[in-house]
Amino acid sequence: MAESGNTTVTWAERMELLKDSAQQRLLNAPMPTAAMEQLLAEGKAEALGRFEGSPVRYMDRWWKAEELAWAALDEAASARIDLHAERYRAATTSTATVSAAPQTDAEPAELPPAGHEAGTA
């Protein structure tokens, strides 16, 4: 019989606690640039865009590049970037769709009149 106030923890709960603890340690430590580049190459992390200073999403957080490493942003900052990331992706998707669509209403480019060579009147 368990004593009052003494709760038993299952193995699954212990594993979840260990996972959360390890994740917090990782989020609080800077990540080497080479490690983030590898995560990006493997598709385990995702950059917001293809521009200098683009934040990267990994482990449900956004990370920012610092001088020698990457740092995880806190939950509030990550939530703000999530909002802007959604808008950015929608804008780039609509821009890509418009630029890739064929221009059916466009007039053919006008060519200069034929027969007018340099030096002829």
C-alpha positions as CSV (number, residue, x, y, z in Angstrom):
1,M,0.0,0.0,0.0
2,A,1.3,3.4,-0.9
3,E,1.8,6.0,1.8
4,S,-0.3,9.2,1.5
5,G,1.5,11.9,-0.4
6,N,3.8,9.3,-1.9
7,T,2.9,8.9,-5.6
8,T,4.3,6.2,-7.8
9,V,5.6,7.2,-11.2
10,T,5.4,4.8,-14.1
11,W,8.3,4.1,-16.4
12,A,6.6,5.9,-19.2
13,E,6.3,9.0,-17.0
14,R,9.9,8.8,-16.0
15,M,11.0,8.5,-19.6
16,E,8.9,11.6,-20.5
17,L,10.5,13.5,-17.6
18,L,14.0,12.5,-18.9
19,K,13.1,13.5,-22.4
20,D,11.8,16.9,-21.2
21,S,14.9,17.5,-19.1
22,A,17.2,16.6,-22.0
23,Q,15.3,18.9,-24.3
24,Q,15.5,21.8,-21.9
25,R,19.3,21.3,-21.6
26,L,19.6,21.3,-25.3
27,L,17.4,24.4,-25.7
28,N,19.5,26.3,-23.1
29,A,22.9,25.5,-24.7
30,P,24.2,27.1,-27.8
31,M,24.4,24.8,-30.8
32,P,27.5,24.7,-32.9
33,T,27.1,26.1,-36.4
34,A,28.3,22.8,-38.0
35,A,25.6,20.8,-36.0
36,M,22.8,23.1,-37.3
37,E,24.1,22.9,-40.8
38,Q,24.0,19.1,-40.6
39,L,20.4,19.2,-39.2
40,L,19.4,21.5,-42.1
41,A,21.1,19.2,-44.7
42,E,19.3,16.1,-43.2
43,G,15.9,17.9,-43.2
44,K,15.6,17.7,-39.4
45,A,15.6,21.5,-39.1
46,E,14.0,24.0,-41.4
47,A,15.1,27.5,-42.3
48,L,12.4,30.1,-42.7
49,G,13.9,31.4,-46.0
50,R,16.9,31.6,-48.1
51,F,18.3,34.9,-46.8
52,E,21.1,35.8,-44.5
53,G,20.1,35.6,-40.9
54,S,17.1,33.5,-41.6
55,P,15.8,31.8,-38.4
56,V,15.7,28.0,-38.2
57,R,13.0,25.9,-36.7
58,Y,14.2,22.9,-34.7
59,M,12.6,21.0,-31.7
60,D,9.5,23.2,-31.8
61,R,11.6,26.4,-31.4
62,W,13.1,29.0,-33.6
63,W,16.9,29.4,-33.4
64,K,18.9,32.4,-34.4
65,A,22.4,32.5,-35.7
66,E,24.9,34.2,-33.3
67,E,28.6,34.8,-33.8
68,L,29.9,31.2,-33.4
69,A,26.7,29.2,-32.7
70,W,22.9,29.0,-32.8
71,A,20.7,30.0,-29.8
72,A,17.2,28.8,-29.2
73,L,14.6,31.6,-28.8
74,D,12.2,31.4,-25.9
75,E,8.6,30.2,-26.3
76,A,7.2,33.8,-26.6
77,A,9.7,34.8,-29.3
78,S,9.2,31.5,-31.2
79,A,5.4,32.1,-31.1
80,R,5.9,35.6,-32.6
81,I,8.1,34.2,-35.4
82,D,5.5,31.5,-36.1
83,L,3.0,34.2,-36.8
84,H,5.4,36.0,-39.2
85,A,6.6,32.8,-40.7
86,E,3.1,31.9,-41.7
87,R,2.7,35.3,-43.4
88,Y,6.1,35.0,-45.1
89,R,5.4,31.6,-46.5
90,A,2.0,32.7,-47.8
91,A,3.6,35.7,-49.5
92,T,6.4,33.8,-51.1
93,T,4.0,31.1,-52.2
94,S,1.7,33.6,-53.9
95,T,4.6,35.4,-55.4
96,A,6.0,32.2,-56.8
97,T,2.6,31.2,-58.2
98,V,2.2,34.5,-59.9
99,S,5.7,34.6,-61.5
100,A,5.3,31.0,-62.6
101,A,1.9,31.5,-64.3
102,P,2.0,31.9,-68.1
103,Q,1.1,35.4,-69.3
104,T,-1.8,34.8,-71.6
105,D,-2.9,38.5,-71.8
106,A,0.5,39.9,-72.7
107,E,1.2,41.2,-76.1
108,P,4.2,39.8,-78.0
109,A,7.3,42.0,-77.7
110,E,7.5,44.5,-80.5
111,L,10.4,44.2,-82.8
112,P,12.1,47.1,-84.5
113,P,11.0,47.7,-88.1
114,A,12.9,45.6,-90.5
115,G,15.1,47.1,-93.3
116,H,16.5,50.0,-91.4
117,E,20.2,49.3,-91.1
118,A,22.8,51.6,-89.9
119,G,23.8,54.2,-92.5
120,T,20.7,53.8,-94.7
121,A,18.1,56.5,-95.1
